[in-house]
Amino acid sequence: MKHILSFNSKFLSICLLFFSFTLQAQDYTFKPAWKVGTEKKIIRTTIQKKYEADSLVESSELVETDFLKVIEETNENYMLEIFKENLAIIAAKEFDEKIEEKLPNYKHTRFRYELNKSTGEYKLLNWQEAKKSIDESFVELEKLFEGTDNEGMTSLISLIVTPNFMSEEVAIEYMKTQIDFLFIPFSEKSFSLNDTISITQSDTSPFNPMQKLSVKNFLALEKVENNTAIFKQKMEMDMSEMIDMVKSMMLSMTKSMDISEEAKAEKLKEIDEIEMTMNHEQFIIFDIKSSWVESSEMTMKVGGFDPQKGKRLDITSYKITVE
């Protein structure tokens, strides 16, 4: 009897182990199954906090509302329209709170995308149209500010906005930071629970759209429960090339200064001590039944050391809901 009980216990343990392994090894495949005419509202809240020597020195919050519509479907693709809040109008609100009422046709910029059902890849279709709309908004802002206390502010706004739309390639990279979370569940043929997919690629620097940085991208399906899948994405940016470029510029400027050799040596020492690190973490909540992302939370941390201000940390948090 003891031998039978021992055998049954071992057999049960083996079955449980096999069942557990089967669950862990289960693959999940997600594909969009959307209806033409579906409309979504995307609300993005961005909170930025700056710390110096562990003390909060600056904080800001921005809420943006964008819209998405599925306008066409073929056997291979979906056609989407994304109405993104115009960065120029957002910036102009700092000078005129009623700017959206005065220029309602330029509050949003329309971007048309094609999404491949099988691969999850998406591409921008109407770059020229979008660029034309953005350029026209600057013209209208200049007309509106002419002869007022805000005259000349359009040039300042342009310095903020234009770098994101200097070319089609740059605009595509900027828009990727805004909408990529929507398509991540479709980006792989299949996912295994807690199996991390690692990709090293070249990506646009968040500080200079014209500069590329090496990025390590880690993506994992963390949990599947009931009708919900939770993804975790982590990105690590190699800042060494950018830091070396900044240091090189500062070194050249310092060496050309008309100051004593002692002061110059002190400046060079400070430049050598400059440090910077950056990482980006994102959680995505995906509704399996509807095949729509419901929300995303992202945190981007940029840390470093400034010889004059000491330890520095910038934290940008994004909370996005799709309704």
Backbone bond lengths (Angstrom), bond angles and torsions (degrees), N, CA, C in turn:
res aa  C-N    CA-C-N  psi(-1)  N-CA   C-N-CA  omega(-1)  CA-C   N-CA-C  phi
1 M - - - 1.471 - - 1.538 110.59 -
2 K 1.370 114.85 -41.26 1.465 118.88 179.71 1.527 110.84 -62.92
3 H 1.364 114.56 -38.43 1.472 118.85 179.72 1.517 111.23 -64.57
4 I 1.365 115.68 -37.95 1.471 120.07 179.50 1.518 110.44 -66.72
5 L 1.351 115.92 -43.88 1.470 119.78 179.38 1.522 110.46 -63.83
6 S 1.345 115.83 -40.39 1.469 119.91 179.38 1.523 110.38 -63.67
7 F 1.356 116.13 -42.44 1.465 120.13 178.86 1.520 110.99 -63.32
8 N 1.346 115.73 -45.00 1.474 120.17 -179.63 1.530 111.10 -61.89
9 S 1.335 115.90 -39.76 1.468 120.43 -179.90 1.519 110.77 -64.67
10 K 1.345 115.65 -43.72 1.471 119.36 179.39 1.520 111.39 -65.88
11 F 1.365 114.74 -41.12 1.467 119.74 179.85 1.530 111.31 -62.48
12 L 1.372 114.61 -41.61 1.463 119.66 178.85 1.530 110.68 -63.62
13 S 1.341 115.99 -41.14 1.473 120.21 179.81 1.512 111.38 -62.79
14 I 1.360 115.07 -41.95 1.472 119.70 179.28 1.524 110.55 -63.85
15 C 1.349 116.48 -41.38 1.470 121.09 179.79 1.523 111.10 -63.56
16 L 1.351 115.70 -43.49 1.466 120.12 179.61 1.519 110.72 -64.71
17 L 1.336 116.10 -40.50 1.465 120.27 179.07 1.518 110.51 -63.77
18 F 1.346 115.84 -43.80 1.467 120.36 179.46 1.521 110.91 -64.45
19 F 1.355 115.85 -41.33 1.467 120.51 179.62 1.523 110.75 -64.21
20 S 1.350 115.95 -41.08 1.464 121.25 179.18 1.519 110.17 -63.91
21 F 1.343 116.15 -43.24 1.467 120.11 179.65 1.524 110.99 -63.89
22 T 1.356 115.87 -39.06 1.460 121.02 179.79 1.509 110.91 -62.41
23 L 1.351 115.74 -40.99 1.464 119.60 179.37 1.519 110.65 -65.01
24 Q 1.350 116.24 -43.38 1.455 120.01 -177.56 1.527 111.52 -67.08
25 A 1.345 115.10 -32.43 1.459 118.91 -175.60 1.522 112.41 -89.00
26 Q 1.321 117.61 -1.80 1.458 120.45 -176.96 1.520 111.27 -62.69
27 D 1.314 115.55 134.39 1.453 121.13 178.70 1.515 110.47 -96.89
28 Y 1.332 114.83 145.75 1.460 121.18 178.69 1.526 108.35 -124.07
29 T 1.305 115.25 133.85 1.463 121.26 176.82 1.523 108.63 -120.42
30 F 1.325 115.48 129.94 1.466 120.56 -178.98 1.528 109.66 -120.24
31 K 1.305 116.04 130.07 1.457 122.28 177.21 1.525 109.21 -131.59
32 P 1.333 117.38 146.44 1.467 119.16 177.96 1.530 110.61 -70.01
33 A 1.330 115.06 135.43 1.478 120.73 176.23 1.525 106.65 -132.90
34 W 1.330 113.70 72.51 1.457 120.58 -172.63 1.518 111.62 -101.29
35 K 1.330 115.60 161.45 1.456 121.40 177.80 1.521 109.85 -107.44
36 V 1.318 115.71 137.09 1.465 119.99 175.74 1.523 108.74 -60.86
37 G 1.326 115.57 134.41 1.456 120.59 -178.29 1.521 113.13 101.12
38 T 1.343 117.22 -13.63 1.469 120.92 178.57 1.525 109.61 -63.27
39 E 1.327 115.68 133.73 1.463 121.32 178.28 1.526 109.69 -121.55
40 K 1.315 116.31 140.83 1.456 122.30 -179.98 1.528 110.11 -130.54
41 K 1.325 114.24 143.20 1.470 120.12 174.36 1.528 107.74 -106.50
42 I 1.321 116.24 128.85 1.467 121.77 -177.54 1.530 108.21 -112.50
43 I 1.321 115.64 114.20 1.467 121.07 -178.71 1.524 108.61 -106.96
44 R 1.313 115.32 119.46 1.467 121.40 -177.12 1.529 109.75 -115.94
45 T 1.321 116.75 121.60 1.466 121.99 175.86 1.522 108.36 -109.57
46 T 1.316 116.03 120.73 1.461 121.69 -178.92 1.521 109.55 -112.37
47 I 1.319 116.14 123.62 1.468 121.57 177.98 1.519 108.57 -118.50
48 Q 1.316 116.09 123.81 1.462 121.41 179.68 1.522 109.86 -114.48
49 K 1.332 115.86 132.85 1.461 121.34 178.07 1.519 109.25 -132.71
50 K 1.318 115.42 134.37 1.461 121.31 179.72 1.531 109.26 -117.21
51 Y 1.320 114.99 130.94 1.466 121.26 -179.95 1.517 109.97 -119.54
52 E 1.332 115.27 141.45 1.460 121.66 172.62 1.516 107.28 -131.11
53 A 1.337 115.80 124.98 1.467 121.72 -177.30 1.532 110.85 52.01
54 D 1.345 115.75 43.59 1.473 124.09 177.18 1.527 114.11 69.37
55 S 1.325 118.07 9.56 1.474 121.08 178.31 1.533 109.61 -111.31
56 L 1.343 116.24 135.89 1.460 121.00 178.00 1.523 109.48 -71.30
57 V 1.346 116.59 122.54 1.458 120.13 -177.82 1.529 112.13 -113.36
58 E 1.353 116.99 -16.42 1.461 119.45 -178.35 1.523 109.96 -157.95
59 S 1.339 116.37 141.39 1.456 120.75 178.67 1.525 109.44 -147.24
60 S 1.336 117.04 140.84 1.464 120.48 179.26 1.525 109.47 -148.43
61 E 1.339 115.55 158.60 1.464 120.99 179.26 1.521 109.61 -139.83
62 L 1.323 116.19 137.60 1.458 122.57 179.33 1.519 108.93 -134.81
63 V 1.343 116.25 131.55 1.463 121.14 177.00 1.526 107.97 -115.89
64 E 1.339 116.24 125.15 1.461 122.29 178.74 1.525 109.37 -119.81
65 T 1.321 115.80 145.81 1.462 120.83 177.23 1.519 109.12 -124.49
66 D 1.314 116.09 115.63 1.462 122.36 178.44 1.532 108.99 -112.88
67 F 1.318 115.62 166.78 1.463 119.93 -178.31 1.525 110.17 -133.22
68 L 1.327 115.14 147.05 1.469 121.68 178.62 1.519 108.85 -131.57
69 K 1.335 116.21 140.85 1.460 120.84 177.33 1.529 110.01 -138.99
70 V 1.343 115.72 134.22 1.470 121.18 173.80 1.519 106.85 -85.01
71 I 1.337 117.51 113.48 1.465 120.08 -171.58 1.533 113.79 -105.66
72 E 1.353 117.18 -17.41 1.470 118.38 -177.07 1.525 109.45 -161.37
73 E 1.320 116.31 152.33 1.462 121.62 177.49 1.528 110.00 -138.15
74 T 1.321 115.51 135.82 1.465 121.65 171.66 1.525 107.24 -121.47
75 N 1.318 117.45 -177.15 1.465 120.01 178.90 1.526 111.98 -62.59
76 E 1.330 116.47 -32.02 1.463 120.54 -174.73 1.529 113.67 -103.08
77 N 1.344 117.91 -28.34 1.459 119.54 -167.82 1.529 113.86 -135.63
78 Y 1.336 113.28 162.82 1.464 122.04 165.28 1.525 107.09 -112.66
79 M 1.318 116.65 143.78 1.461 121.67 173.12 1.520 107.04 -105.78
80 L 1.332 115.45 129.32 1.459 121.01 -175.81 1.518 110.82 -123.65
81 E 1.317 115.42 148.91 1.460 122.14 168.41 1.523 107.45 -114.87
82 I 1.321 115.36 129.07 1.462 120.71 177.15 1.518 107.84 -121.11
83 F 1.320 115.54 120.54 1.464 121.37 179.47 1.525 107.88 -100.20
84 K 1.334 114.95 103.72 1.469 122.28 -175.09 1.514 110.43 -98.49
85 E 1.340 115.64 133.99 1.464 118.68 177.64 1.525 109.79 -55.48
86 N 1.329 115.76 132.08 1.457 122.88 -177.68 1.531 109.60 -70.92
87 L 1.326 116.49 119.87 1.462 120.84 -178.57 1.529 112.09 -60.25
88 A 1.325 116.29 -31.87 1.473 120.08 179.61 1.531 110.65 -65.53
89 I 1.323 116.58 -41.05 1.465 120.93 179.39 1.524 110.48 -69.64
90 I 1.344 116.37 -38.86 1.473 120.27 177.05 1.523 109.82 -59.71
91 A 1.343 116.37 -46.08 1.468 120.54 -179.64 1.528 111.41 -66.63
92 A 1.343 116.38 -37.11 1.476 120.60 -178.26 1.522 112.13 -67.51
93 K 1.331 117.71 -23.02 1.472 121.08 179.04 1.522 111.92 -63.00
94 E 1.338 116.48 -20.93 1.463 120.11 176.40 1.529 111.16 -66.24
95 F 1.342 115.67 -25.02 1.466 120.70 -178.08 1.531 112.58 -105.32
96 D 1.327 116.66 -23.73 1.468 121.07 -178.62 1.534 108.22 -148.06
97 E 1.322 117.09 105.21 1.465 121.79 -175.88 1.529 113.07 -64.06
98 K 1.336 117.13 -21.99 1.463 120.64 -177.32 1.530 112.79 -100.53
99 I 1.331 116.02 19.12 1.462 119.98 -175.29 1.528 111.98 -61.99
100 E 1.329 118.10 -32.67 1.468 120.78 -179.55 1.526 111.47 -67.27
101 E 1.340 116.08 -33.23 1.461 120.56 177.83 1.526 110.59 -72.89
102 K 1.323 116.36 -33.63 1.463 121.19 -177.23 1.537 111.99 -79.10
103 L 1.338 116.05 -30.43 1.474 119.92 -179.89 1.533 109.69 -128.75
104 P 1.333 117.89 62.77 1.478 121.16 -175.61 1.530 113.81 -63.43
105 N 1.329 117.17 -28.44 1.465 119.92 -177.93 1.527 113.54 -73.20
106 Y 1.336 115.86 -10.36 1.458 119.49 -177.14 1.531 112.83 -116.53
107 K 1.324 116.06 10.08 1.475 119.35 -179.67 1.524 110.52 -63.47
108 H 1.334 116.98 -39.42 1.461 122.02 178.76 1.527 110.70 -121.61
109 T 1.330 114.54 150.50 1.465 121.22 173.87 1.526 107.85 -110.06
110 R 1.335 116.21 133.06 1.462 120.12 -178.50 1.526 110.82 -88.72
111 F 1.333 114.68 126.24 1.462 121.61 174.50 1.532 107.52 -118.97
112 R 1.325 116.52 128.84 1.458 121.42 178.29 1.531 109.60 -104.04
113 Y 1.343 115.85 131.72 1.453 121.35 -177.55 1.519 111.56 -126.96
114 E 1.323 114.24 153.23 1.463 121.91 172.07 1.524 107.04 -114.96
115 L 1.344 116.97 125.07 1.457 122.49 -179.86 1.523 109.70 -111.86
116 N 1.335 115.97 122.22 1.456 120.72 178.13 1.530 109.26 -77.78
117 K 1.320 117.21 124.28 1.464 121.70 -176.55 1.525 112.61 -63.89
118 S 1.308 117.17 -35.75 1.465 121.67 -173.58 1.522 113.16 -81.28
119 T 1.338 116.74 -41.17 1.467 120.57 -173.13 1.523 114.21 -101.45
120 G 1.342 116.76 -19.02 1.464 119.59 -175.98 1.514 112.72 78.32
121 E 1.335 117.26 3.46 1.464 120.17 178.15 1.527 109.74 -76.20
122 Y 1.319 115.62 145.29 1.460 119.61 -178.99 1.529 109.55 -135.99
123 K 1.328 115.25 149.24 1.466 118.22 -178.72 1.524 110.68 -139.51
124 L 1.323 114.69 146.15 1.459 122.39 179.09 1.518 109.59 -77.26
125 L 1.328 116.00 134.92 1.469 120.37 -175.20 1.529 113.84 -109.23
126 N 1.332 117.67 -23.02 1.469 118.96 -170.36 1.528 112.89 -124.69
127 W 1.332 116.57 47.20 1.454 120.19 -177.80 1.529 112.23 -55.42
128 Q 1.316 118.14 -46.99 1.460 121.29 -176.83 1.533 111.36 -61.25
129 E 1.313 116.46 -41.96 1.465 120.85 179.14 1.528 110.84 -64.23
130 A 1.340 116.34 -45.25 1.472 120.89 -179.68 1.524 110.71 -63.33
131 K 1.338 116.69 -43.72 1.472 121.26 -180.00 1.528 110.16 -63.14
132 K 1.314 117.13 -40.62 1.468 121.50 179.58 1.531 110.54 -61.54
133 S 1.326 116.54 -42.40 1.468 121.04 179.85 1.529 111.25 -64.20
134 I 1.336 116.39 -42.38 1.469 120.84 179.76 1.525 110.46 -65.28
135 D 1.348 116.23 -43.76 1.467 120.42 178.92 1.536 111.05 -61.98
136 E 1.323 115.71 -41.34 1.473 119.98 179.34 1.523 111.28 -63.84
137 S 1.320 117.05 -34.45 1.468 119.77 179.89 1.525 110.66 -64.80
138 F 1.351 117.13 -34.38 1.461 120.00 176.59 1.529 111.02 -66.51
139 V 1.327 116.33 -39.84 1.468 121.08 178.66 1.527 109.89 -62.24
140 E 1.333 116.16 -44.43 1.458 120.75 -179.35 1.526 111.57 -66.86
141 L 1.320 116.58 -37.67 1.467 120.42 177.42 1.525 110.79 -63.98
142 E 1.331 115.30 -41.44 1.470 119.79 179.80 1.526 110.71 -62.96
143 K 1.329 116.85 -41.57 1.468 120.89 177.84 1.526 110.67 -63.13
144 L 1.323 115.35 -41.85 1.466 121.28 -176.44 1.529 111.82 -67.94
145 F 1.340 116.14 -37.06 1.466 120.32 -177.23 1.532 113.16 -85.32
146 E 1.337 116.16 -13.43 1.466 119.82 -176.99 1.530 111.16 -60.14
147 G 1.313 115.69 129.97 1.460 120.76 178.53 1.520 114.23 79.54
148 T 1.329 117.38 7.24 1.471 121.30 178.44 1.522 109.26 -113.53
149 D 1.352 114.91 178.29 1.467 119.44 177.44 1.528 112.03 -65.44
150 N 1.335 115.93 -16.93 1.472 120.47 -178.30 1.528 113.08 -94.57
151 E 1.331 116.17 6.65 1.472 118.93 179.92 1.530 110.06 -58.94
152 G 1.300 116.31 132.12 1.468 120.66 -178.53 1.519 113.45 95.22
153 M 1.340 116.97 -13.25 1.465 120.26 -178.96 1.529 112.46 -69.91
154 T 1.335 116.79 -21.72 1.470 120.11 179.73 1.527 110.59 -60.89
155 S 1.320 116.79 -35.91 1.469 120.30 178.64 1.522 110.94 -64.35
156 L 1.332 115.30 -39.49 1.465 119.91 178.06 1.529 110.62 -65.88
157 I 1.327 116.39 -42.67 1.464 121.02 178.79 1.522 110.35 -62.74
158 S 1.334 115.23 -39.27 1.464 120.30 179.65 1.526 111.29 -61.32
159 L 1.325 117.00 -38.31 1.459 120.93 178.98 1.528 111.31 -62.39
160 I 1.329 116.45 -30.50 1.464 121.47 -179.53 1.525 111.38 -79.86
161 V 1.339 116.02 -42.26 1.473 121.47 -170.00 1.527 113.39 -90.11
162 T 1.336 116.59 -45.55 1.466 121.68 -171.65 1.527 115.09 -53.08
163 P 1.356 119.88 -39.29 1.473 118.88 -179.03 1.534 113.95 -55.06
164 N 1.334 118.01 -25.88 1.468 120.80 179.95 1.528 112.96 -80.52
165 F 1.347 116.72 -12.09 1.459 120.23 -176.26 1.526 111.84 -133.38
166 M 1.327 116.79 32.09 1.462 121.05 -177.81 1.524 112.13 -69.73
167 S 1.312 116.00 -26.52 1.462 120.86 179.49 1.524 107.93 -154.11
168 E 1.319 116.05 169.39 1.464 119.73 179.11 1.532 110.65 -63.05
169 E 1.321 116.25 -41.41 1.460 120.15 -179.62 1.524 111.45 -61.13
170 V 1.323 116.45 -45.08 1.464 120.88 -179.98 1.530 110.78 -65.35
171 A 1.337 116.55 -41.17 1.469 121.09 179.50 1.528 110.91 -63.22
172 I 1.330 116.73 -39.87 1.468 121.30 178.53 1.524 110.19 -62.08
173 E 1.331 116.81 -42.21 1.463 120.59 179.86 1.526 110.85 -67.54
174 Y 1.333 116.78 -39.20 1.468 119.69 178.10 1.521 110.28 -64.34
175 M 1.321 117.43 -47.39 1.459 120.78 -179.02 1.533 111.58 -64.37
176 K 1.313 116.65 -29.10 1.464 119.97 176.68 1.522 110.20 -60.35
177 T 1.326 117.65 -38.11 1.465 120.37 178.90 1.517 111.37 -67.16
178 Q 1.329 116.64 -20.61 1.458 121.00 -176.44 1.531 113.52 -93.62
179 I 1.332 117.98 -31.08 1.475 120.02 -170.86 1.527 114.40 -125.53
180 D 1.320 118.66 -6.49 1.465 120.52 -173.22 1.532 112.40 -58.87
181 F 1.330 117.53 -33.03 1.470 121.36 -177.95 1.528 112.24 -58.38
182 L 1.332 116.79 -27.97 1.467 121.07 -179.17 1.522 112.87 -66.22
183 F 1.335 116.70 -27.07 1.457 121.47 -171.43 1.529 114.05 -111.26
184 I 1.318 118.03 -2.03 1.469 121.24 -178.55 1.534 112.78 -57.90
185 P 1.345 120.12 -40.24 1.474 118.76 178.92 1.526 114.12 -60.29
186 F 1.333 117.27 -20.07 1.469 121.20 -178.36 1.527 112.39 -101.24
187 S 1.342 116.81 4.33 1.462 120.72 -169.72 1.525 114.38 -81.39
188 E 1.339 117.53 -12.40 1.459 121.18 178.93 1.525 109.91 -125.09
189 K 1.341 116.54 153.56 1.471 120.27 178.50 1.518 111.12 -62.01
190 S 1.343 115.49 -37.04 1.461 120.32 177.34 1.524 109.38 -159.94
191 F 1.330 115.63 159.15 1.453 122.50 176.93 1.525 108.81 -124.46
192 S 1.327 116.00 141.96 1.461 121.43 170.00 1.514 107.68 -109.77
193 L 1.327 116.60 141.85 1.459 119.97 -178.27 1.522 111.46 -54.67
194 N 1.351 115.41 128.52 1.462 123.79 175.60 1.524 113.97 60.77
195 D 1.322 116.93 15.71 1.463 121.28 174.91 1.531 107.71 -92.07
196 T 1.319 116.87 110.96 1.464 121.15 -174.39 1.522 111.31 -82.33
197 I 1.325 114.66 128.18 1.467 121.60 175.66 1.529 107.16 -96.64
198 S 1.315 116.90 122.46 1.462 121.62 -176.17 1.520 110.54 -112.27
199 I 1.321 115.83 128.54 1.467 121.34 179.91 1.530 108.78 -134.75
200 T 1.317 117.01 131.08 1.464 121.73 172.62 1.518 108.20 -105.49
201 Q 1.320 116.30 124.94 1.455 119.87 -176.41 1.519 110.78 -145.81
202 S 1.314 115.29 170.79 1.455 121.78 175.88 1.524 108.73 -94.29
203 D 1.331 116.39 130.00 1.455 120.25 -177.99 1.523 110.29 -134.42
204 T 1.338 115.51 163.52 1.463 121.19 -178.67 1.520 110.96 -73.29
205 S 1.315 116.52 136.41 1.461 121.15 176.23 1.526 109.42 -68.21
206 P 1.352 118.33 134.99 1.462 120.33 177.78 1.525 112.81 -69.50
207 F 1.338 116.99 -11.50 1.458 121.32 -179.18 1.522 112.72 -99.18
208 N 1.336 115.63 -22.32 1.462 120.30 -178.88 1.526 108.40 -149.37
209 P 1.349 117.65 102.42 1.467 121.30 -176.99 1.521 114.22 -58.10
210 M 1.332 117.61 -18.94 1.461 121.10 -178.56 1.534 112.13 -87.77
211 Q 1.336 116.59 -6.09 1.461 120.09 -177.91 1.525 110.63 -108.76
212 K 1.345 116.23 141.80 1.459 122.15 179.16 1.527 109.69 -104.89
213 L 1.331 115.60 142.38 1.458 121.85 176.77 1.530 109.24 -124.59
214 S 1.323 116.08 152.52 1.460 120.75 175.39 1.529 108.28 -79.37
215 V 1.335 115.84 128.39 1.467 120.75 -175.52 1.527 110.05 -126.63
216 K 1.337 115.61 130.77 1.464 121.07 171.15 1.520 108.00 -96.91
217 N 1.322 115.68 122.15 1.461 122.12 -175.29 1.529 109.39 -113.31
218 F 1.343 116.28 122.21 1.460 121.43 179.38 1.526 108.65 -116.75
219 L 1.334 116.61 123.95 1.459 121.73 -177.85 1.521 110.11 -128.18
220 A 1.342 116.24 132.76 1.465 119.95 -179.62 1.522 110.66 -143.95
221 L 1.324 115.53 144.82 1.463 122.28 170.07 1.523 106.09 -87.35
222 E 1.332 116.48 106.87 1.461 120.48 -172.18 1.521 113.76 -83.24
223 K 1.334 116.05 -34.25 1.465 117.81 -172.35 1.522 110.53 -158.08
224 V 1.329 116.20 141.75 1.461 122.29 171.49 1.529 106.58 -129.87
225 E 1.314 115.26 118.72 1.465 119.81 -177.56 1.517 109.33 -143.61
226 N 1.358 114.59 127.06 1.454 120.82 -176.66 1.524 109.94 55.32
227 N 1.328 116.40 -111.25 1.465 119.99 -176.30 1.529 111.99 -111.52
228 T 1.343 116.13 17.71 1.465 119.93 -172.22 1.521 111.95 -125.17
229 A 1.325 114.98 136.01 1.469 121.89 174.13 1.527 107.95 -116.35
230 I 1.325 115.90 137.02 1.467 120.75 -179.97 1.526 108.77 -117.40
231 F 1.327 115.02 123.54 1.465 121.73 178.89 1.527 109.50 -107.57
232 K 1.325 114.59 147.92 1.464 120.13 173.26 1.522 108.44 -125.39
233 Q 1.307 115.30 130.52 1.460 121.22 178.84 1.525 108.71 -125.59
234 K 1.311 115.45 134.46 1.466 120.50 177.65 1.513 109.14 -130.10
235 M 1.331 115.95 133.86 1.462 120.73 178.93 1.521 109.79 -123.95
236 E 1.309 115.64 133.34 1.462 121.70 176.47 1.522 108.45 -118.71
237 M 1.328 116.27 120.65 1.460 120.97 -178.62 1.523 110.99 -98.71
238 D 1.321 115.52 134.11 1.457 121.21 175.23 1.530 108.39 -83.59
239 M 1.319 115.64 106.28 1.466 120.76 -175.28 1.527 112.66 -90.39
240 S 1.331 118.29 -1.45 1.469 121.15 -172.36 1.521 113.03 -58.51
241 E 1.339 117.62 -42.38 1.457 120.54 -178.57 1.532 111.39 -64.66
242 M 1.352 115.88 -41.35 1.456 119.64 179.83 1.523 110.95 -67.77
243 I 1.347 116.40 -41.78 1.463 120.94 179.39 1.530 110.49 -63.37
244 D 1.329 115.99 -41.77 1.472 119.70 178.44 1.530 110.87 -62.00
245 M 1.336 116.93 -38.22 1.461 120.63 179.57 1.529 110.45 -66.17
246 V 1.358 116.05 -44.46 1.468 120.69 179.30 1.525 110.56 -63.02
247 K 1.333 116.10 -44.01 1.463 120.01 179.75 1.525 111.14 -62.71
248 S 1.331 116.32 -40.36 1.464 121.07 -179.44 1.527 110.98 -61.94
249 M 1.340 116.18 -42.94 1.469 120.33 178.25 1.525 111.00 -64.26
250 M 1.333 116.13 -43.62 1.462 120.26 -178.96 1.523 111.51 -67.55
251 L 1.326 116.47 -35.63 1.470 120.29 177.60 1.524 110.92 -63.14
252 S 1.337 115.47 -44.78 1.468 120.10 179.66 1.522 111.27 -61.50
253 M 1.335 116.22 -42.43 1.463 120.38 179.81 1.524 111.05 -66.13
254 T 1.343 115.69 -41.54 1.469 119.86 -178.20 1.529 111.58 -65.34
255 K 1.331 115.48 -42.49 1.466 119.72 -178.45 1.526 112.43 -65.43
256 S 1.333 116.45 -25.64 1.464 120.16 -179.44 1.533 112.48 -88.81
257 M 1.333 117.45 -5.10 1.464 121.30 -178.99 1.531 111.57 -70.95
258 D 1.314 114.73 145.80 1.469 120.62 178.08 1.529 108.40 -90.54
259 I 1.333 115.39 71.72 1.463 121.34 179.51 1.520 108.87 -132.89
260 S 1.334 116.21 169.05 1.465 120.39 -177.33 1.528 110.39 -66.95
261 E 1.319 115.41 158.62 1.464 120.40 179.42 1.528 111.09 -63.23
262 E 1.329 115.60 -33.02 1.466 120.28 179.07 1.537 110.30 -65.98
263 A 1.349 116.06 -45.83 1.466 120.74 178.89 1.521 110.63 -65.28
264 K 1.349 114.43 -36.94 1.464 119.27 -179.98 1.529 110.41 -65.23
265 A 1.324 116.34 -41.71 1.465 121.54 179.38 1.531 110.79 -63.01
266 E 1.325 116.05 -38.87 1.466 120.64 178.93 1.532 110.86 -65.22
267 K 1.326 115.92 -42.09 1.475 120.97 178.22 1.535 110.77 -63.13
268 L 1.332 115.92 -43.28 1.462 120.50 -179.46 1.525 110.90 -64.04
269 K 1.328 116.44 -35.61 1.466 121.25 177.55 1.529 110.07 -64.96
270 E 1.338 116.49 -42.31 1.463 121.56 179.33 1.538 110.75 -62.56
271 I 1.330 115.32 -43.09 1.468 119.87 -179.64 1.520 110.36 -62.07
272 D 1.320 116.84 -41.02 1.466 121.48 -178.65 1.527 111.98 -64.25
273 E 1.341 117.08 -25.57 1.461 121.66 -176.72 1.534 113.30 -87.50
274 I 1.334 117.57 -5.13 1.474 120.38 -179.62 1.531 110.01 -65.40
275 E 1.329 115.75 132.76 1.467 121.58 179.56 1.521 109.69 -133.23
276 M 1.348 116.41 156.87 1.460 120.52 175.65 1.527 109.86 -158.70
277 T 1.328 115.91 135.37 1.460 122.01 174.62 1.524 108.14 -132.18
278 M 1.339 115.97 157.54 1.453 119.01 -179.10 1.520 110.38 -150.65
279 N 1.341 116.28 133.81 1.459 120.59 171.86 1.522 110.02 -143.14
280 H 1.309 115.20 155.95 1.465 122.23 -171.41 1.528 107.74 -137.91
281 E 1.329 116.76 124.56 1.458 121.17 -178.66 1.530 109.63 -124.74
282 Q 1.330 115.82 138.84 1.462 120.25 -175.68 1.530 110.63 -140.39
283 F 1.342 115.38 137.96 1.458 121.95 173.08 1.525 108.15 -117.06
284 I 1.339 115.83 134.34 1.463 121.13 -177.15 1.526 109.19 -123.41
285 I 1.330 115.61 128.16 1.463 121.64 177.17 1.525 107.96 -102.68
286 F 1.346 115.85 119.86 1.463 122.00 -172.97 1.525 110.07 -119.04
287 D 1.341 116.15 127.50 1.458 121.50 176.78 1.530 108.85 -86.97
288 I 1.321 116.89 112.82 1.464 121.57 -173.11 1.529 111.54 -66.43
289 K 1.331 117.33 -41.94 1.459 121.13 -175.86 1.531 111.96 -64.09
290 S 1.336 116.46 -46.87 1.469 119.96 -178.25 1.522 112.40 -84.58
291 S 1.328 116.50 -17.82 1.477 125.23 -176.18 1.533 112.17 62.01
292 W 1.330 115.65 31.97 1.465 120.94 174.78 1.534 109.47 -116.86
293 V 1.320 115.46 141.34 1.465 120.08 169.92 1.524 107.45 -69.17
294 E 1.333 116.33 133.21 1.464 120.78 -179.15 1.526 112.10 -94.02
295 S 1.332 115.73 -35.02 1.468 118.32 -178.77 1.525 110.17 -162.28
296 S 1.310 114.12 164.34 1.461 120.94 177.77 1.524 108.47 -150.36
297 E 1.312 115.14 138.94 1.462 120.55 175.27 1.516 108.44 -126.66
298 M 1.327 115.93 127.16 1.459 121.47 -177.56 1.519 110.58 -127.46
299 T 1.315 115.36 145.91 1.457 121.10 174.79 1.518 108.77 -132.93
300 M 1.315 116.11 126.36 1.462 121.31 177.32 1.525 108.53 -116.81
301 K 1.320 116.17 124.53 1.462 120.97 -179.39 1.525 109.99 -117.53
302 V 1.318 114.58 128.33 1.462 120.70 176.02 1.518 106.79 -121.09
303 G 1.324 115.59 111.27 1.461 120.21 -179.07 1.506 111.23 -113.82
304 G 1.327 115.38 158.54 1.452 118.45 179.15 1.515 111.73 -175.38
305 F 1.308 114.38 -176.51 1.463 120.72 179.45 1.513 108.90 -131.25
306 D 1.330 115.52 123.14 1.456 122.90 176.77 1.529 106.91 -110.48
307 P 1.327 118.05 119.60 1.470 120.58 -176.95 1.526 113.27 -54.98
308 Q 1.339 117.47 -29.49 1.464 119.93 -178.28 1.524 112.67 -87.79
309 K 1.352 116.59 -34.94 1.468 120.25 -176.85 1.524 113.41 -107.27
310 G 1.329 116.61 -6.04 1.451 120.45 178.01 1.516 112.05 81.25
311 K 1.316 116.13 -152.20 1.460 122.60 -177.91 1.521 110.20 -65.66
312 R 1.347 116.40 132.71 1.464 121.22 -179.45 1.525 109.85 -128.23
313 L 1.335 115.21 145.81 1.457 120.73 178.57 1.524 109.58 -148.16
314 D 1.338 115.42 122.99 1.469 121.17 175.06 1.528 107.27 -110.38
315 I 1.328 115.90 126.19 1.468 120.65 179.02 1.525 109.21 -120.05
316 T 1.321 115.89 121.37 1.459 121.25 176.43 1.531 108.20 -114.48
317 S 1.335 116.01 122.29 1.463 121.23 -179.48 1.524 109.19 -113.68
318 Y 1.334 115.40 135.30 1.460 121.41 177.54 1.525 108.90 -119.57
319 K 1.302 116.04 129.77 1.466 120.34 172.16 1.514 107.77 -121.54
320 I 1.331 116.55 118.96 1.457 121.44 -174.88 1.524 110.11 -121.08
321 T 1.312 116.25 131.56 1.469 120.59 174.58 1.527 108.29 -121.49
322 V 1.326 115.12 144.02 1.470 121.69 179.08 1.514 106.84 -116.94
323 E 1.341 115.37 119.03 1.461 119.73 -175.72 1.525 111.20 -116.30
